[in-house]
Amino acid sequence: MAGEKTNHFEIPEQMREFTEKSVDQARKAFDDFMAATQKAVDEMDTSTSDVTAGAHEVNRKILELTEENMTAAFAHAQRLVKAKDLQEVLVLQSDFLKSQMASLGEQARVIGDVTAKTATNYTDRKFDR
């Protein structure tokens, strides 16, 4: 219908700025948490047993993948707060979900590989003794 106004919801600039600051603060808190966690993992004694060494490897990989996921989530949040309208938010969300689903499959494979390698190494060492 000619002359009809379409509803166009625009996200106010103040709301975007506030949300962006919140995301930045959350990102900093997460980075601080990851640094402390990484330090704790680094300080673990890996020489006590083969099982501990294997668990350490699996934990390190899970920590690495968690950091990748959080980095992707924060980058996504940054893109969302800069969105101009609801349509852009929906497109960004859809793209992010597709990307995360693909990533999840790859991460499951990586964790499976590390776990299998750890189990194989442990079994090989146990029977070599």
Buried (B, 14 or more C-beta within 10 A) or exposed (E): EEEEEEEEEEBEEEEBEEBBEEBBEBBEEBBEEBEEBBEEEEEBEBEEEBEEBBBBBBBBBBBEBBBEBBBBBBEBBBBBBEBEEEEBBEEBBEEBEEEBEEBEEEBEEBBEEBBEEBEEBBEEEEEEE
